C-alpha cells in the first residue's frame, strides 16, 4: 500500500505561483502513471498534468504553458509547478499514482486563487 501526501497548497493572488509536492511512501521509479488532478466545487475531477512511464508530460489545455509536472525519483516525490494562476485554478488538487494494478490517491491540497 503506497501512501501519498500532498503539500504546498494555499492562498495565492492572481498571477502568482505555487509548487505542489506529492511525497510517496515507496519508490515511484516503477510507477506506470503519475498525475495531478483537481476538483473545483460542483465540478468533476479533472486531470491537469500527467507523466506516463517512459513518456513525455501531458497537460490539459487549460494549464498548458503555465503548469509543469516533474518527478524526483531519489525523493519519491512528484511536483506540480503552477504559474500565472487565475481564479479558475481554484480547486482541491490530488496526486495519483498507478503501479499496476493499483491506483493510489493522496488526500488533496486546497489551492485558492484570490485577491
C-alpha positions as CSV (number, residue, x, y, z in Angstrom):
1,X,0.0,0.0,0.0
2,X,1.6,3.3,-1.1
3,X,0.7,6.4,0.8
4,X,0.7,9.7,-1.0
5,X,0.9,13.0,0.9
6,X,0.3,16.3,-1.0
7,X,1.6,19.7,0.3
8,X,2.2,23.2,-1.0
9,X,-1.4,24.4,-1.4
10,X,-2.6,27.6,0.0
11,X,-4.0,31.1,-0.9
12,X,-2.3,33.0,-3.7
13,X,-3.1,36.1,-5.6
14,X,-4.0,36.1,-9.3
15,X,-0.8,35.9,-11.3
16,X,1.1,34.2,-8.5
17,X,2.8,30.8,-8.3
18,X,2.7,27.7,-6.2
19,X,4.5,24.4,-6.2
20,X,2.7,21.4,-5.1
21,X,4.5,18.3,-3.8
22,X,3.3,14.7,-3.6
23,X,5.6,12.5,-1.4
24,X,5.2,8.8,-1.8
25,X,5.9,6.3,0.9
26,X,7.6,3.9,-1.5
27,X,9.7,4.2,-4.7
28,X,8.0,5.9,-7.6
29,X,10.6,4.7,-10.1
30,X,8.4,1.9,-11.3
31,X,5.2,3.9,-11.5
32,X,3.3,3.4,-14.7
33,X,1.5,6.7,-14.3
34,X,1.8,9.8,-12.2
35,X,-0.7,12.6,-12.4
36,X,-2.2,15.7,-10.8
37,X,-6.0,16.1,-10.8
38,X,-8.1,18.9,-9.5
39,X,-11.7,19.3,-8.4
40,X,-13.5,22.6,-8.1
41,X,-16.8,22.9,-6.1
42,X,-19.6,21.5,-8.1
43,X,-17.4,20.2,-10.9
44,X,-16.0,16.8,-11.9
45,X,-12.4,15.9,-11.1
46,X,-10.1,16.9,-14.0
47,X,-6.7,15.6,-15.0
48,X,-4.4,18.6,-15.4
49,X,-1.0,17.0,-15.8
50,X,0.5,13.6,-16.1
51,X,3.6,11.5,-16.9
52,X,3.5,8.0,-18.2
53,X,6.4,5.7,-17.6
54,X,8.9,6.5,-20.2
55,X,6.7,9.1,-21.7
56,X,6.6,12.9,-22.0
57,X,4.5,15.1,-19.7
58,X,1.0,15.9,-20.9
59,X,-1.2,18.8,-19.9
60,X,-4.8,19.9,-20.0
61,X,-5.3,22.7,-22.5
62,X,-6.4,25.0,-19.7
63,X,-3.0,24.8,-17.9
64,X,-0.6,24.2,-20.9
65,X,2.2,26.7,-20.7
66,X,1.6,27.5,-17.1
67,X,1.9,24.2,-15.2
68,X,4.8,21.9,-15.2
69,X,4.8,18.3,-13.8
70,X,8.1,16.8,-12.7
71,X,9.4,13.9,-10.6
72,X,12.4,13.3,-8.3
73,X,12.8,9.5,-8.1
74,X,15.5,9.9,-5.4
75,X,13.0,11.7,-3.1
76,X,10.0,9.6,-4.3
77,X,8.2,12.9,-5.0
78,X,6.2,14.3,-7.8
79,X,5.8,18.1,-8.2
80,X,3.4,20.4,-9.9
81,X,4.8,23.9,-10.6
82,X,1.9,26.3,-11.2
83,X,2.5,29.8,-12.6
84,X,0.3,32.6,-13.7
85,X,-2.5,31.4,-11.6
86,X,-6.1,32.6,-12.1
87,X,-9.3,32.2,-10.1
88,X,-10.2,29.3,-12.5
89,X,-7.4,27.3,-10.9
90,X,-9.0,27.3,-7.5
91,X,-9.7,23.7,-6.6
92,X,-8.6,20.8,-4.4
93,X,-5.5,19.2,-6.1
94,X,-4.9,15.5,-5.9
95,X,-2.0,13.4,-6.9
96,X,-2.4,10.0,-8.4
97,X,0.0,7.1,-8.8
98,X,-0.6,3.9,-10.7
99,X,1.6,0.9,-10.2
100,X,-0.3,-1.8,-12.0
101,X,-2.9,-2.9,-11.0
102,X,-3.2,-0.4,-8.2
103,X,-4.2,3.2,-8.3
104,X,-3.2,5.3,-5.3
105,X,-4.5,8.8,-4.4
106,X,-3.4,11.5,-2.0
107,X,-5.8,13.3,0.4
108,X,-5.7,16.5,-1.6
109,X,-4.5,20.0,-1.0
110,X,-6.5,23.2,-1.4
111,X,-5.4,25.9,-3.8
112,X,-7.3,29.1,-3.7
113,X,-6.5,32.0,-6.1
114,X,-8.0,35.2,-4.9
115,X,-7.1,38.8,-4.3
